[in-house]
């Protein structure tokens, strides 16, 4: 593997792993705690907070799969990759849509 590719992979991992971790931890915090209640407004509704948490968690998993797993394991089964990334993207989109609907109602 060329040195240039290893360095660019290292930089990508150094940025993408903390990004995905931060999104996932934020999502878990919002889902399992009463977090967000202190913010007031639309975040006083528990359903909105859980929806944002699920969306954040799914987005963190999607970022990790797209930025890290696809680069580290380029020969992974395309069917398995599409299933994982597609399901995380679908959960992210549906949770975001649900939060939008809850905020309008």
N, C-alpha and C positions, 0 to 999 in steps of 0.2 A: 504494500500500500504506500503510495507516495506521501512524502512528508507534508506536502501542502494539504492533502485530503485529511490526514490525521489531525492537523492543526485546526482546520475548519470544522471538523467533527467535534473537536474538543471545545471550541468556542461555542458551537451550537448547543452542546450538552451543558456547558456552564451557564448558558442563558435559559434554555428550555426547561431543565429540571427544576430550578427554583420557581420558575413561572408556573409550571404545572403543579408543583407542590403547594404553592401559595393559594392557587385557585381551589385545590382539593381540600386543604385545611380550612379555608374560609367556608366552603360549602358544608363540610362536616360540622363546623362550629355553628353555622346558622341552623342546620337541621336539628342538632342534638342539644342546643342550649336555648335559652330564652333571648338570645342575642337579637338585636335589632329593635327591641321594645323601647330602649332608651332613645332611639332615633326619632320616634314619633311619626306622625304622618301616615303614609301608606304602610310603613314598616311596623305599625302597631297591630296590624292584622297578622296573626300567626300563619295563616295559609300563604300569604305573600312571602313571608320570611322563609318558610319551608320551600316554596317554589323557587325562590332565588338561590337557596342553598343547594337544591337538587340541580339547578341549572349550572351553578358554579362548579359543583363536583363533576358533573358530566363534561363540562368544558375543560376542566383540569385533566381529566382522563383523555379527552380528545387531543389536547395539546401534546400530552406525553406520547400518545400513539403516533401522531403525525410528525412530530419533531424529533423524537428520540428513537422509538422502536423501528420506524421505517428506515432510519439511517444506520442503526446498529445491526439490524437483521434484514438486509435487503433481499435475501432469498427466501423469506417467509412465504407460506402459502397465500396466494392472492385471495383465495376464497375466505380464509380465516381472517386475513387483514381487513377485507371489505366488510365482513360480518362484525368485527369488533369496532371498527371506525364508524360504520354505518349505524350500529346500535347506539353508540355514544353520541353521535351527531343527532340521531332521532330523539333521544332522551333530552338532549340539550335544547333542541328546537321546540319540542312539545312543552317542556317546562317553561321556557321563555314565553311561549304563546299563552300558556295557562296563567302566568304572572300578569301578562298584558291584559287578559280578559278579566282577571280579578281586580286589577287596578281600575278598569273602566266601569265595573259594576259597583 
